[in-house]
Amino acid sequence: MSSGKVIDFNRAPELDKLLQSVGEKECLRVGLFIVDESGRLQLTNVGFAYLLYMAEAQTLSLAEAFAAGYDHASEL
């Protein structure tokens, strides 16, 4: 990313901020998070792309953000 911003999944303040601003129910409804088999919230590829877009809104187009999310999913 050009701005040097990184999503730290160990601390995850970006995830907390997303959950607080959008709401857990809405995040689940639109597919930004899922509940895994152990009952924990897990960020989806769509959610990852959304966070990339929000973090890089000045330099990353929406299409580029979702492409990055797709690329991330294909690497898993």
C-alpha positions in Angstrom: 0.0 0.0 0.0 1.3 3.4 -0.9 0.7 5.1 2.4 2.4 2.5 4.5 -0.8 1.6 6.4 -0.9 -2.0 7.5 -3.8 -4.0 8.9 -2.5 -5.7 12.1 -4.6 -8.7 12.6 -3.0 -9.4 16.0 -4.4 -6.1 17.4 -7.1 -5.5 14.8 -8.2 -2.0 15.7 -9.5 -1.6 12.1 -11.8 -4.6 12.6 -13.1 -3.2 15.9 -13.7 0.2 14.3 -15.5 -1.5 11.4 -17.7 -3.5 13.8 -18.5 -0.4 15.8 -19.2 1.9 12.9 -21.3 -0.6 10.8 -22.6 -2.8 13.5 -22.0 -6.6 13.9 -25.4 -7.6 12.5 -25.0 -5.5 9.4 -21.4 -6.7 8.9 -22.7 -10.3 9.0 -25.7 -9.4 6.8 -23.6 -7.9 4.0 -20.8 -10.6 4.3 -17.9 -8.5 5.7 -17.7 -11.1 8.5 -18.8 -14.7 9.1 -19.1 -16.7 12.3 -16.7 -19.7 12.1 -17.3 -23.1 13.5 -16.0 -22.1 16.9 -18.4 -19.2 17.1 -15.8 -16.4 16.4 -16.2 -13.6 14.0 -13.9 -14.0 11.0 -13.2 -11.4 8.3 -14.2 -12.5 4.8 -12.5 -11.7 1.6 -15.1 -9.1 0.9 -14.4 -7.6 4.3 -10.7 -7.6 3.6 -11.3 -5.8 0.4 -13.5 -3.3 2.1 -10.8 -2.6 4.7 -8.2 -2.1 2.0 -10.5 0.3 0.2 -11.2 2.3 3.4 -7.5 2.4 4.3 -6.4 3.5 0.9 -9.5 5.5 -0.2 -7.3 8.3 -1.7 -5.2 5.9 -3.9 -7.2 2.7 -4.4 -10.3 2.5 -6.5 -13.2 0.3 -5.3 -12.6 -2.1 -8.2 -8.9 -2.3 -7.2 -9.8 -3.0 -3.6 -12.2 -5.8 -4.5 -9.6 -7.3 -6.9 -7.1 -7.3 -4.1 -9.6 -9.2 -1.9 -10.1 -11.7 -4.7 -6.4 -12.1 -5.1 -6.0 -12.6 -1.4 -8.7 -15.4 -1.5 -7.0 -17.2 -4.4 -3.8 -17.3 -2.4 -5.4 -19.2 0.5 
